[in-house]
Amino acid sequence: MVPANPFGIISGLASALVWGTGDFVGGVAARRASQFKVVALSALAGLSVLIPAAVLAGESFPSGRTIAWSLAAGISGAVGIAALYQGLSTGAAATVAPTSAVVGAALPVLAGSLLQSLPSPGDLAGILLGLTGIWLVSSLSPDKKGSTRPGVTLGILAGAGFGGFFVLIAQVDAAALFTPLVFVKLAALAFGLVILFFQRQGFPPLRANPLALLSGILDTGGNFLFLLATRATSLAVAAVLASMYPAVTVGLSILLMHETINRRQVAGVVLCVAAVVLISL
């Protein structure tokens, strides 16, 4: 295992901050357009930053292995972010974000356990704590019966997509930073375009949803910071630190969108964040 160091920890936490902000912005953008249009626009915005960055950095064309891992990571991440944006657009940030974080954090830990060794007692405790948190954030208030179940489902789907992204992108060549992310965004763009084609929806004008473009820039920044974190610490630690993004997403939703949550859901959010921390220890 690669030992944790301050740079890896800071990069992982920074990715959580940037991703959490981007997810909030993307959720607001998805209220104005289909989540798949937001995914396509955000991917295009990401490419506008990553391609020049790769050229300026002088990175060589990646190997076929890196391209394959990057494309797979891009599809997995696109599925996750589409599910997350859909959930956030319905005003279910307190349910969707923590659920996706716990699932997304647990998958890299479990993947590492299958390939290397069984989860440590701390990992198992964190996963159980996270499952308890998911149950609490899915608790219904008396006047909102049935309102959180779709949010939990979307959160689990989003977490599976993010967990897959974490595992897959960590397999790319260590010498490359920007070029793997270019292929990640190309895969996400292709995913969004294919879905829009089958839904018989056209590609949205670039000026139609500027928040979608902003979410793409922020998501790209989060991707880059996470990839840096994986170079300085273990995949499990990087993934769980990055998975602290719900604190940012939920906080912004409460402050700016005046989203309300009940006490059981507050406790669930706290347990989910605690689970992420415990898994990272």
PyRosetta script that sets phi, psi and omega in degrees:
from pyrosetta import init, pose_from_sequence

init()
pose = pose_from_sequence("MVPANPFGIISGLASALVWGTGDFVGGVAARRASQFKVVALSALAGLSVLIPAAVLAGESFPSGRTIAWSLAAGISGAVGIAALYQGLSTGAAATVAPTSAVVGAALPVLAGSLLQSLPSPGDLAGILLGLTGIWLVSSLSPDKKGSTRPGVTLGILAGAGFGGFFVLIAQVDAAALFTPLVFVKLAALAFGLVILFFQRQGFPPLRANPLALLSGILDTGGNFLFLLATRATSLAVAAVLASMYPAVTVGLSILLMHETINRRQVAGVVLCVAAVVLISL")
pose.set_psi(1, 137.7)
pose.set_omega(1, 175.9)
pose.set_phi(2, -75.2)
pose.set_psi(2, 124.2)
pose.set_omega(2, -177.8)
pose.set_phi(3, -68.0)
pose.set_psi(3, 149.6)
pose.set_omega(3, 177.5)
pose.set_phi(4, -72.4)
pose.set_psi(4, 145.0)
pose.set_omega(4, 174.1)
pose.set_phi(5, -138.5)
pose.set_psi(5, 166.4)
pose.set_omega(5, -175.6)
pose.set_phi(6, -55.5)
pose.set_psi(6, -39.4)
pose.set_omega(6, -179.1)
pose.set_phi(7, -64.1)
pose.set_psi(7, -42.7)
pose.set_omega(7, 178.8)
pose.set_phi(8, -64.1)
pose.set_psi(8, -42.3)
pose.set_omega(8, 179.8)
pose.set_phi(9, -65.8)
pose.set_psi(9, -44.9)
pose.set_omega(9, 179.6)
pose.set_phi(10, -63.4)
pose.set_psi(10, -41.8)
pose.set_omega(10, 179.2)
pose.set_phi(11, -63.7)
pose.set_psi(11, -41.8)
pose.set_omega(11, 179.1)
pose.set_phi(12, -64.3)
pose.set_psi(12, -44.3)
pose.set_omega(12, 178.4)
pose.set_phi(13, -67.5)
pose.set_psi(13, -37.3)
pose.set_omega(13, 177.9)
pose.set_phi(14, -64.2)
pose.set_psi(14, -38.1)
pose.set_omega(14, 177.6)
pose.set_phi(15, -63.4)
pose.set_psi(15, -36.5)
pose.set_omega(15, 177.3)
pose.set_phi(16, -64.1)
pose.set_psi(16, -42.4)
pose.set_omega(16, 179.5)
pose.set_phi(17, -63.2)
pose.set_psi(17, -46.6)
pose.set_omega(17, -177.9)
pose.set_phi(18, -70.2)
pose.set_psi(18, -44.5)
pose.set_omega(18, 178.8)
pose.set_phi(19, -62.6)
pose.set_psi(19, -43.1)
pose.set_omega(19, -179.4)
pose.set_phi(20, -60.4)
pose.set_psi(20, -41.5)
pose.set_omega(20, 177.1)
pose.set_phi(21, -66.6)
pose.set_psi(21, -43.6)
pose.set_omega(21, 179.3)
pose.set_phi(22, -63.1)
pose.set_psi(22, -37.6)
pose.set_omega(22, 179.2)
pose.set_phi(23, -66.3)
pose.set_psi(23, -39.5)
pose.set_omega(23, 176.8)
pose.set_phi(24, -62.0)
pose.set_psi(24, -47.0)
pose.set_omega(24, 179.9)
pose.set_phi(25, -62.6)
pose.set_psi(25, -42.9)
pose.set_omega(25, 178.9)
pose.set_phi(26, -64.5)
pose.set_psi(26, -36.3)
pose.set_omega(26, 177.5)
pose.set_phi(27, -64.7)
pose.set_psi(27, -39.6)
pose.set_omega(27, 176.6)
pose.set_phi(28, -66.0)
pose.set_psi(28, -41.0)
pose.set_omega(28, 179.0)
pose.set_phi(29, -62.5)
pose.set_psi(29, -35.4)
pose.set_omega(29, -178.9)
pose.set_phi(30, -71.5)
pose.set_psi(30, -11.4)
pose.set_omega(30, 173.9)
pose.set_phi(31, -76.6)
pose.set_psi(31, -18.1)
pose.set_omega(31, -176.8)
pose.set_phi(32, -102.2)
pose.set_psi(32, -16.1)
pose.set_omega(32, -177.9)
pose.set_phi(33, -156.1)
pose.set_psi(33, 168.0)
pose.set_omega(33, 176.8)
pose.set_phi(34, -56.1)
pose.set_psi(34, 142.7)
pose.set_omega(34, 179.0)
pose.set_phi(35, -61.0)
pose.set_psi(35, -26.8)
pose.set_omega(35, 179.4)
pose.set_phi(36, -75.1)
pose.set_psi(36, -30.6)
pose.set_omega(36, 172.8)
pose.set_phi(37, -67.2)
pose.set_psi(37, -38.9)
pose.set_omega(37, 177.6)
pose.set_phi(38, -64.9)
pose.set_psi(38, -42.0)
pose.set_omega(38, 178.6)
pose.set_phi(39, -60.1)
pose.set_psi(39, -45.6)
pose.set_omega(39, -178.9)
pose.set_phi(40, -64.8)
pose.set_psi(40, -45.3)
pose.set_omega(40, -179.9)
pose.set_phi(41, -65.5)
pose.set_psi(41, -41.7)
pose.set_omega(41, -179.5)
pose.set_phi(42, -66.0)
pose.set_psi(42, -37.2)
pose.set_omega(42, 177.6)
pose.set_phi(43, -64.9)
pose.set_psi(43, -41.0)
pose.set_omega(43, 178.6)
pose.set_phi(44, -63.7)
pose.set_psi(44, -40.6)
pose.set_omega(44, 177.3)
pose.set_phi(45, -63.5)
pose.set_psi(45, -40.1)
pose.set_omega(45, 178.3)
pose.set_phi(46, -62.8)
pose.set_psi(46, -40.6)
pose.set_omega(46, 179.1)
pose.set_phi(47, -64.3)
pose.set_psi(47, -33.9)
pose.set_omega(47, -179.5)
pose.set_phi(48, -65.0)
pose.set_psi(48, -22.0)
pose.set_omega(48, 177.7)
pose.set_phi(49, -95.3)
pose.set_psi(49, -42.5)
pose.set_omega(49, -172.1)
pose.set_phi(50, -72.1)
pose.set_psi(50, -38.7)
pose.set_omega(50, -178.1)
pose.set_phi(51, -63.9)
pose.set_psi(51, -49.8)
pose.set_omega(51, 175.7)
pose.set_phi(52, -60.8)
pose.set_psi(52, -36.9)
pose.set_omega(52, -179.9)
pose.set_phi(53, -64.0)
pose.set_psi(53, -41.1)
pose.set_omega(53, 179.4)
pose.set_phi(54, -65.6)
pose.set_psi(54, -39.0)
pose.set_omega(54, 179.6)
pose.set_phi(55, -67.2)
pose.set_psi(55, -46.7)
pose.set_omega(55, -178.8)
pose.set_phi(56, -64.7)
pose.set_psi(56, -33.3)
pose.set_omega(56, 179.7)
pose.set_phi(57, -77.3)
pose.set_psi(57, -11.9)
pose.set_omega(57, 178.4)
pose.set_phi(58, 70.3)
pose.set_psi(58, 27.3)
pose.set_omega(58, -179.6)
pose.set_phi(59, -72.0)
pose.set_psi(59, 138.5)
pose.set_omega(59, 178.4)
pose.set_phi(60, -77.4)
pose.set_psi(60, 164.3)
pose.set_omega(60, 179.0)
pose.set_phi(61, -63.4)
pose.set_psi(61, 132.3)
pose.set_omega(61, -174.6)
pose.set_phi(62, -70.1)
pose.set_psi(62, 162.0)
pose.set_omega(62, 178.2)
pose.set_phi(63, -70.5)
pose.set_psi(63, 163.2)
pose.set_omega(63, 178.2)
pose.set_phi(64, -60.6)
pose.set_psi(64, -35.6)
pose.set_omega(64, 178.8)
pose.set_phi(65, -62.9)
pose.set_psi(65, -46.6)
pose.set_omega(65, 179.9)
pose.set_phi(66, -64.7)
pose.set_psi(66, -39.6)
pose.set_omega(66, 178.1)
pose.set_phi(67, -61.4)
pose.set_psi(67, -44.0)
pose.set_omega(67, -178.9)
pose.set_phi(68, -63.2)
pose.set_psi(68, -46.8)
pose.set_omega(68, 178.4)
pose.set_phi(69, -62.4)
pose.set_psi(69, -39.6)
pose.set_omega(69, -178.3)
pose.set_phi(70, -66.3)
pose.set_psi(70, -43.2)
pose.set_omega(70, 179.3)
pose.set_phi(71, -63.6)
pose.set_psi(71, -43.1)
pose.set_omega(71, 178.4)
pose.set_phi(72, -62.5)
pose.set_psi(72, -42.4)
pose.set_omega(72, 178.0)
pose.set_phi(73, -62.9)
pose.set_psi(73, -39.2)
pose.set_omega(73, 180.0)
pose.set_phi(74, -63.2)
pose.set_psi(74, -43.0)
pose.set_omega(74, 178.4)
pose.set_phi(75, -65.0)
pose.set_psi(75, -45.9)
pose.set_omega(75, -179.8)
pose.set_phi(76, -61.3)
pose.set_psi(76, -45.2)
pose.set_omega(76, 179.1)
pose.set_phi(77, -64.9)
pose.set_psi(77, -36.8)
pose.set_omega(77, -179.9)
pose.set_phi(78, -65.9)
pose.set_psi(78, -40.3)
pose.set_omega(78, 176.3)
pose.set_phi(79, -61.6)
pose.set_psi(79, -44.7)
pose.set_omega(79, -179.7)
pose.set_phi(80, -63.2)
pose.set_psi(80, -43.9)
pose.set_omega(80, -175.4)
pose.set_phi(81, -73.8)
pose.set_psi(81, -31.2)
pose.set_omega(81, 176.1)
pose.set_phi(82, -64.8)
pose.set_psi(82, -43.4)
pose.set_omega(82, 177.9)
pose.set_phi(83, -64.6)
pose.set_psi(83, -41.2)
pose.set_omega(83, 179.9)
pose.set_phi(84, -64.8)
pose.set_psi(84, -46.1)
pose.set_omega(84, -179.6)
pose.set_phi(85, -61.6)
pose.set_psi(85, -39.1)
pose.set_omega(85, 178.4)
pose.set_phi(86, -62.5)
pose.set_psi(86, -44.1)
pose.set_omega(86, 179.1)
pose.set_phi(87, -66.0)
pose.set_psi(87, -43.3)
pose.set_omega(87, 179.8)
pose.set_phi(88, -65.6)
pose.set_psi(88, -32.9)
pose.set_omega(88, -178.4)
pose.set_phi(89, -67.4)
pose.set_psi(89, -19.3)
pose.set_omega(89, 179.3)
pose.set_phi(90, -91.5)
pose.set_psi(90, 3.8)
pose.set_omega(90, 179.9)
pose.set_phi(91, 78.7)
pose.set_psi(91, 29.0)
pose.set_omega(91, -178.1)
pose.set_phi(92, -112.5)
pose.set_psi(92, 37.5)
pose.set_omega(92, -176.1)
pose.set_phi(93, -58.4)
pose.set_psi(93, -40.0)
pose.set_omega(93, -176.4)
pose.set_phi(94, -68.3)
pose.set_psi(94, -17.2)
pose.set_omega(94, 177.3)
pose.set_phi(95, -98.7)
pose.set_psi(95, -49.5)
pose.set_omega(95, -173.5)
pose.set_phi(96, -68.5)
pose.set_psi(96, -48.5)
pose.set_omega(96, -173.3)
pose.set_phi(97, -63.9)
pose.set_psi(97, -50.9)
pose.set_omega(97, 179.5)
pose.set_phi(98, -63.6)
pose.set_psi(98, -38.6)
pose.set_omega(98, 179.3)
pose.set_phi(99, -61.6)
pose.set_psi(99, -46.6)
pose.set_omega(99, 179.9)
pose.set_phi(100, -63.6)
pose.set_psi(100, -34.4)
pose.set_omega(100, -178.5)
pose.set_phi(101, -66.8)
pose.set_psi(101, -44.9)
pose.set_omega(101, -178.9)
pose.set_phi(102, -65.4)
pose.set_psi(102, -45.8)
pose.set_omega(102, 179.0)
pose.set_phi(103, -63.5)
pose.set_psi(103, -43.8)
pose.set_omega(103, 179.9)
pose.set_phi(104, -65.1)
pose.set_psi(104, -33.1)
pose.set_omega(104, 178.3)
pose.set_phi(105, -77.7)
pose.set_psi(105, -34.9)
pose.set_omega(105, -176.6)
pose.set_phi(106, -72.1)
pose.set_psi(106, -36.2)
pose.set_omega(106, -175.7)
pose.set_phi(107, -60.5)
pose.set_psi(107, -46.9)
pose.set_omega(107, 177.2)
pose.set_phi(108, -61.9)
pose.set_psi(108, -35.4)
pose.set_omega(108, 178.0)
pose.set_phi(109, -64.8)
pose.set_psi(109, -45.4)
pose.set_omega(109, -179.9)
pose.set_phi(110, -66.9)
pose.set_psi(110, -38.5)
pose.set_omega(110, 178.9)
pose.set_phi(111, -62.8)
pose.set_psi(111, -43.4)
pose.set_omega(111, 177.5)
pose.set_phi(112, -64.2)
pose.set_psi(112, -33.4)
pose.set_omega(112, 179.2)
pose.set_phi(113, -68.0)
pose.set_psi(113, -40.1)
pose.set_omega(113, 179.9)
pose.set_phi(114, -67.1)
pose.set_psi(114, -36.9)
pose.set_omega(114, -177.3)
pose.set_phi(115, -85.0)
pose.set_psi(115, -24.5)
pose.set_omega(115, -174.3)
pose.set_phi(116, -122.3)
pose.set_psi(116, -73.4)
pose.set_omega(116, -177.1)
pose.set_phi(117, -148.1)
pose.set_psi(117, 170.0)
pose.set_omega(117, -179.6)
pose.set_phi(118, -68.1)
pose.set_psi(118, 156.1)
pose.set_omega(118, 178.9)
pose.set_phi(119, -60.0)
pose.set_psi(119, 145.5)
pose.set_omega(119, 176.6)
pose.set_phi(120, -72.4)
pose.set_psi(120, 163.2)
pose.set_omega(120, 176.7)
pose.set_phi(121, -55.4)
pose.set_psi(121, -36.9)
pose.set_omega(121, 178.5)
pose.set_phi(122, -65.5)
pose.set_psi(122, -40.9)
pose.set_omega(122, 177.7)
pose.set_phi(123, -62.1)
pose.set_psi(123, -46.8)
pose.set_omega(123, -179.8)
pose.set_phi(124, -62.2)
pose.set_psi(124, -41.7)
pose.set_omega(124, 178.2)
pose.set_phi(125, -62.7)
pose.set_psi(125, -40.4)
pose.set_omega(125, 179.2)
pose.set_phi(126, -64.6)
pose.set_psi(126, -41.8)
pose.set_omega(126, 179.3)
pose.set_phi(127, -64.6)
pose.set_psi(127, -43.8)
pose.set_omega(127, 178.0)
pose.set_phi(128, -64.2)
pose.set_psi(128, -39.7)
pose.set_omega(128, 177.3)
pose.set_phi(129, -63.4)
pose.set_psi(129, -40.1)
pose.set_omega(129, 178.8)
pose.set_phi(130, -65.2)
pose.set_psi(130, -40.6)
pose.set_omega(130, 177.6)
pose.set_phi(131, -62.8)
pose.set_psi(131, -37.9)
pose.set_omega(131, 175.5)
pose.set_phi(132, -63.5)
pose.set_psi(132, -41.4)
pose.set_omega(132, 177.9)
pose.set_phi(133, -62.2)
pose.set_psi(133, -40.3)
pose.set_omega(133, 177.6)
pose.set_phi(134, -61.0)
pose.set_psi(134, -41.9)
pose.set_omega(134, 179.3)
pose.set_phi(135, -62.3)
pose.set_psi(135, -38.8)
pose.set_omega(135, -179.3)
pose.set_phi(136, -71.5)
pose.set_psi(136, -42.1)
pose.set_omega(136, -179.3)
pose.set_phi(137, -68.8)
pose.set_psi(137, -18.3)
pose.set_omega(137, 176.9)
pose.set_phi(138, -88.8)
pose.set_psi(138, 1.5)
pose.set_omega(138, 179.4)
pose.set_phi(139, -65.1)
pose.set_psi(139, 140.6)
pose.set_omega(139, -176.1)
pose.set_phi(140, -98.9)
pose.set_psi(140, 135.8)
pose.set_omega(140, 171.3)
pose.set_phi(141, -78.3)
pose.set_psi(141, 157.3)
pose.set_omega(141, -174.8)
pose.set_phi(142, -56.9)
pose.set_psi(142, -30.6)
pose.set_omega(142, -176.5)
pose.set_phi(143, -97.7)
pose.set_psi(143, 7.0)
pose.set_omega(143, -178.8)
pose.set_phi(144, -133.0)
pose.set_psi(144, 43.9)
pose.set_omega(144, -177.9)
pose.set_phi(145, -62.3)
pose.set_psi(145, 132.4)
pose.set_omega(145, 177.9)
pose.set_phi(146, 80.8)
pose.set_psi(146, 1.9)
pose.set_omega(146, -173.2)
pose.set_phi(147, -83.3)
pose.set_psi(147, -21.6)
pose.set_omega(147, -174.6)
pose.set_phi(148, -98.7)
pose.set_psi(148, -14.7)
pose.set_omega(148, -177.5)
pose.set_phi(149, -59.1)
pose.set_psi(149, -46.5)
pose.set_omega(149, 176.3)
pose.set_phi(150, -60.7)
pose.set_psi(150, -34.5)
pose.set_omega(150, 179.0)
pose.set_phi(151, -64.4)
pose.set_psi(151, -39.5)
pose.set_omega(151, 178.0)
pose.set_phi(152, -65.7)
pose.set_psi(152, -43.4)
pose.set_omega(152, 179.4)
pose.set_phi(153, -61.0)
pose.set_psi(153, -46.5)
pose.set_omega(153, 178.6)
pose.set_phi(154, -65.5)
pose.set_psi(154, -35.9)
pose.set_omega(154, 178.2)
pose.set_phi(155, -64.2)
pose.set_psi(155, -41.6)
pose.set_omega(155, 178.4)
pose.set_phi(156, -64.9)
pose.set_psi(156, -43.3)
pose.set_omega(156, 178.6)
pose.set_phi(157, -63.3)
pose.set_psi(157, -43.4)
pose.set_omega(157, 178.4)
pose.set_phi(158, -62.4)
pose.set_psi(158, -43.6)
pose.set_omega(158, 179.5)
pose.set_phi(159, -62.6)
pose.set_psi(159, -39.2)
pose.set_omega(159, 177.8)
pose.set_phi(160, -63.2)
pose.set_psi(160, -40.9)
pose.set_omega(160, 177.7)
pose.set_phi(161, -65.0)
pose.set_psi(161, -43.7)
pose.set_omega(161, 179.9)
pose.set_phi(162, -68.2)
pose.set_psi(162, -41.4)
pose.set_omega(162, 178.0)
pose.set_phi(163, -60.4)
pose.set_psi(163, -41.6)
pose.set_omega(163, 176.4)
pose.set_phi(164, -62.4)
pose.set_psi(164, -41.0)
pose.set_omega(164, 177.7)
pose.set_phi(165, -60.8)
pose.set_psi(165, -46.7)
pose.set_omega(165, -179.6)
pose.set_phi(166, -55.7)
pose.set_psi(166, -47.7)
pose.set_omega(166, -176.2)
pose.set_phi(167, -68.7)
pose.set_psi(167, -44.4)
pose.set_omega(167, -173.4)
pose.set_phi(168, -72.1)
pose.set_psi(168, -43.6)
pose.set_omega(168, -176.3)
pose.set_phi(169, -69.0)
pose.set_psi(169, -24.2)
pose.set_omega(169, 178.9)
pose.set_phi(170, -71.1)
pose.set_psi(170, -9.0)
pose.set_omega(170, -177.7)
pose.set_phi(171, -90.5)
pose.set_psi(171, -4.5)
pose.set_omega(171, -176.3)
pose.set_phi(172, -73.7)
pose.set_psi(172, 165.2)
pose.set_omega(172, -179.6)
pose.set_phi(173, -59.2)
pose.set_psi(173, 136.0)
pose.set_omega(173, -176.3)
pose.set_phi(174, -67.0)
pose.set_psi(174, -20.8)
pose.set_omega(174, -176.9)
pose.set_phi(175, -78.5)
pose.set_psi(175, -14.4)
pose.set_omega(175, -175.6)
pose.set_phi(176, -105.9)
pose.set_psi(176, 142.2)
pose.set_omega(176, 176.1)
pose.set_phi(177, -123.2)
pose.set_psi(177, -56.2)
pose.set_omega(177, -174.3)
pose.set_phi(178, -82.3)
pose.set_psi(178, -39.8)
pose.set_omega(178, -175.2)
pose.set_phi(179, -63.4)
pose.set_psi(179, -38.8)
pose.set_omega(179, 175.8)
pose.set_phi(180, -60.8)
pose.set_psi(180, -37.7)
pose.set_omega(180, -179.5)
pose.set_phi(181, -70.3)
pose.set_psi(181, -27.3)
pose.set_omega(181, 173.8)
pose.set_phi(182, -59.8)
pose.set_psi(182, -45.9)
pose.set_omega(182, -179.9)
pose.set_phi(183, -71.6)
pose.set_psi(183, -29.5)
pose.set_omega(183, 173.0)
pose.set_phi(184, -59.7)
pose.set_psi(184, -47.3)
pose.set_omega(184, -178.2)
pose.set_phi(185, -72.1)
pose.set_psi(185, -32.4)
pose.set_omega(185, 175.7)
pose.set_phi(186, -63.1)
pose.set_psi(186, -41.0)
pose.set_omega(186, 178.0)
pose.set_phi(187, -65.4)
pose.set_psi(187, -41.5)
pose.set_omega(187, 179.0)
pose.set_phi(188, -64.7)
pose.set_psi(188, -40.8)
pose.set_omega(188, 177.9)
pose.set_phi(189, -62.8)
pose.set_psi(189, -44.9)
pose.set_omega(189, 179.0)
pose.set_phi(190, -62.6)
pose.set_psi(190, -40.8)
pose.set_omega(190, 177.8)
pose.set_phi(191, -58.5)
pose.set_psi(191, -49.5)
pose.set_omega(191, -179.5)
pose.set_phi(192, -62.2)
pose.set_psi(192, -41.9)
pose.set_omega(192, -178.5)
pose.set_phi(193, -66.4)
pose.set_psi(193, -40.3)
pose.set_omega(193, 179.3)
pose.set_phi(194, -63.3)
pose.set_psi(194, -45.3)
pose.set_omega(194, 179.4)
pose.set_phi(195, -62.8)
pose.set_psi(195, -43.6)
pose.set_omega(195, 179.5)
pose.set_phi(196, -63.8)
pose.set_psi(196, -36.3)
pose.set_omega(196, 178.9)
pose.set_phi(197, -63.3)
pose.set_psi(197, -47.6)
pose.set_omega(197, -179.2)
pose.set_phi(198, -70.6)
pose.set_psi(198, -24.4)
pose.set_omega(198, 174.7)
pose.set_phi(199, -86.0)
pose.set_psi(199, -0.6)
pose.set_omega(199, -179.7)
pose.set_phi(200, 57.7)
pose.set_psi(200, 41.9)
pose.set_omega(200, 174.9)
pose.set_phi(201, -113.0)
pose.set_psi(201, 138.4)
pose.set_omega(201, 179.0)
pose.set_phi(202, -80.3)
pose.set_psi(202, 165.0)
pose.set_omega(202, 177.2)
pose.set_phi(203, -71.2)
pose.set_psi(203, 130.7)
pose.set_omega(203, -176.5)
pose.set_phi(204, -69.8)
pose.set_psi(204, 146.6)
pose.set_omega(204, 174.8)
pose.set_phi(205, -59.8)
pose.set_psi(205, 147.0)
pose.set_omega(205, -176.6)
pose.set_phi(206, -61.3)
pose.set_psi(206, -31.0)
pose.set_omega(206, -178.4)
pose.set_phi(207, -87.3)
pose.set_psi(207, -2.0)
pose.set_omega(207, -174.5)
pose.set_phi(208, -72.6)
pose.set_psi(208, -29.7)
pose.set_omega(208, -174.8)
pose.set_phi(209, -146.8)
pose.set_psi(209, 77.9)
pose.set_omega(209, -177.8)
pose.set_phi(210, -61.6)
pose.set_psi(210, -26.9)
pose.set_omega(210, 178.1)
pose.set_phi(211, -65.3)
pose.set_psi(211, -32.3)
pose.set_omega(211, 176.9)
pose.set_phi(212, -64.5)
pose.set_psi(212, -39.1)
pose.set_omega(212, 177.7)
pose.set_phi(213, -66.3)
pose.set_psi(213, -41.8)
pose.set_omega(213, 178.3)
pose.set_phi(214, -63.5)
pose.set_psi(214, -40.8)
pose.set_omega(214, 178.7)
pose.set_phi(215, -61.9)
pose.set_psi(215, -33.7)
pose.set_omega(215, 178.5)
pose.set_phi(216, -67.3)
pose.set_psi(216, -39.6)
pose.set_omega(216, 177.5)
pose.set_phi(217, -63.8)
pose.set_psi(217, -44.6)
pose.set_omega(217, -179.4)
pose.set_phi(218, -66.6)
pose.set_psi(218, -41.4)
pose.set_omega(218, 178.8)
pose.set_phi(219, -62.6)
pose.set_psi(219, -39.5)
pose.set_omega(219, 177.8)
pose.set_phi(220, -63.4)
pose.set_psi(220, -41.5)
pose.set_omega(220, 176.8)
pose.set_phi(221, -61.4)
pose.set_psi(221, -41.1)
pose.set_omega(221, 177.1)
pose.set_phi(222, -63.5)
pose.set_psi(222, -41.6)
pose.set_omega(222, 177.8)
pose.set_phi(223, -59.3)
pose.set_psi(223, -45.5)
pose.set_omega(223, -178.3)
pose.set_phi(224, -63.4)
pose.set_psi(224, -45.4)
pose.set_omega(224, -179.7)
pose.set_phi(225, -64.6)
pose.set_psi(225, -37.4)
pose.set_omega(225, 178.2)
pose.set_phi(226, -65.9)
pose.set_psi(226, -42.0)
pose.set_omega(226, 179.5)
pose.set_phi(227, -62.7)
pose.set_psi(227, -38.1)
pose.set_omega(227, 175.1)
pose.set_phi(228, -62.4)
pose.set_psi(228, -41.0)
pose.set_omega(228, -179.4)
pose.set_phi(229, -62.3)
pose.set_psi(229, -38.4)
pose.set_omega(229, -179.3)
pose.set_phi(230, -67.5)
pose.set_psi(230, -20.8)
pose.set_omega(230, 178.9)
pose.set_phi(231, -81.4)
pose.set_psi(231, -19.8)
pose.set_omega(231, -174.6)
pose.set_phi(232, -110.2)
pose.set_psi(232, -9.4)
pose.set_omega(232, 179.6)
pose.set_phi(233, -151.6)
pose.set_psi(233, -179.8)
pose.set_omega(233, -178.0)
pose.set_phi(234, -72.7)
pose.set_psi(234, 157.9)
pose.set_omega(234, 178.4)
pose.set_phi(235, -58.4)
pose.set_psi(235, -43.4)
pose.set_omega(235, -177.2)
pose.set_phi(236, -61.5)
pose.set_psi(236, -46.0)
pose.set_omega(236, -179.0)
pose.set_phi(237, -66.0)
pose.set_psi(237, -44.6)
pose.set_omega(237, 179.7)
pose.set_phi(238, -61.1)
pose.set_psi(238, -41.5)
pose.set_omega(238, -177.4)
pose.set_phi(239, -67.3)
pose.set_psi(239, -43.4)
pose.set_omega(239, -177.1)
pose.set_phi(240, -73.1)
pose.set_psi(240, -33.1)
pose.set_omega(240, 175.6)
pose.set_phi(241, -65.8)
pose.set_psi(241, -43.7)
pose.set_omega(241, 178.1)
pose.set_phi(242, -64.4)
pose.set_psi(242, -28.6)
pose.set_omega(242, -177.9)
pose.set_phi(243, -76.8)
pose.set_psi(243, 5.5)
pose.set_omega(243, 174.3)
pose.set_phi(244, -81.0)
pose.set_psi(244, 3.9)
pose.set_omega(244, -177.1)
pose.set_phi(245, -57.5)
pose.set_psi(245, -25.1)
pose.set_omega(245, -179.0)
pose.set_phi(246, -58.6)
pose.set_psi(246, -30.4)
pose.set_omega(246, 179.4)
pose.set_phi(247, -59.7)
pose.set_psi(247, -37.5)
pose.set_omega(247, 178.9)
pose.set_phi(248, -74.7)
pose.set_psi(248, -47.8)
pose.set_omega(248, -177.7)
pose.set_phi(249, -61.3)
pose.set_psi(249, -47.6)
pose.set_omega(249, -179.2)
pose.set_phi(250, -66.6)
pose.set_psi(250, -41.6)
pose.set_omega(250, 179.7)
pose.set_phi(251, -60.5)
pose.set_psi(251, -44.3)
pose.set_omega(251, 178.5)
pose.set_phi(252, -66.7)
pose.set_psi(252, -36.2)
pose.set_omega(252, 179.3)
pose.set_phi(253, -65.0)
pose.set_psi(253, -37.8)
pose.set_omega(253, 179.2)
pose.set_phi(254, -71.9)
pose.set_psi(254, -43.8)
pose.set_omega(254, -176.3)
pose.set_phi(255, -71.6)
pose.set_psi(255, -43.3)
pose.set_omega(255, -171.9)
pose.set_phi(256, -100.2)
pose.set_psi(256, -31.1)
pose.set_omega(256, -177.4)
pose.set_phi(257, -105.6)
pose.set_psi(257, -2.8)
pose.set_omega(257, 178.6)
pose.set_phi(258, 55.8)
pose.set_psi(258, 37.9)
pose.set_omega(258, 177.2)
pose.set_phi(259, -71.2)
pose.set_psi(259, 138.8)
pose.set_omega(259, -179.5)
pose.set_phi(260, -108.6)
pose.set_psi(260, 144.2)
pose.set_omega(260, 176.5)
pose.set_phi(261, -135.8)
pose.set_psi(261, 152.9)
pose.set_omega(261, 179.9)
pose.set_phi(262, -86.9)
pose.set_psi(262, 173.6)
pose.set_omega(262, -173.9)
pose.set_phi(263, -64.5)
pose.set_psi(263, -37.6)
pose.set_omega(263, 178.8)
pose.set_phi(264, -64.1)
pose.set_psi(264, -37.6)
pose.set_omega(264, 178.6)
pose.set_phi(265, -69.7)
pose.set_psi(265, -34.8)
pose.set_omega(265, 174.9)
pose.set_phi(266, -60.4)
pose.set_psi(266, -46.3)
pose.set_omega(266, 178.3)
pose.set_phi(267, -61.6)
pose.set_psi(267, -38.0)
pose.set_omega(267, 178.8)
pose.set_phi(268, -64.3)
pose.set_psi(268, -41.4)
pose.set_omega(268, 177.8)
pose.set_phi(269, -61.1)
pose.set_psi(269, -44.0)
pose.set_omega(269, 179.7)
pose.set_phi(270, -61.5)
pose.set_psi(270, -43.3)
pose.set_omega(270, 180.0)
pose.set_phi(271, -66.2)
pose.set_psi(271, -37.9)
pose.set_omega(271, 178.8)
pose.set_phi(272, -63.6)
pose.set_psi(272, -43.9)
pose.set_omega(272, 177.7)
pose.set_phi(273, -65.0)
pose.set_psi(273, -41.3)
pose.set_omega(273, 177.9)
pose.set_phi(274, -62.5)
pose.set_psi(274, -36.7)
pose.set_omega(274, 178.8)
pose.set_phi(275, -64.1)
pose.set_psi(275, -42.1)
pose.set_omega(275, 178.7)
pose.set_phi(276, -61.6)
pose.set_psi(276, -43.2)
pose.set_omega(276, 178.7)
pose.set_phi(277, -63.5)
pose.set_psi(277, -44.6)
pose.set_omega(277, -177.7)
pose.set_phi(278, -63.6)
pose.set_psi(278, -40.0)
pose.set_omega(278, 179.4)
pose.set_phi(279, -65.0)
pose.set_psi(279, -30.5)
pose.set_omega(279, -176.8)
pose.set_phi(280, -79.7)
pose.set_psi(280, -12.5)
pose.set_omega(280, -176.7)
pose.set_phi(281, -75.0)
pose.dump_pdb("model.pdb")
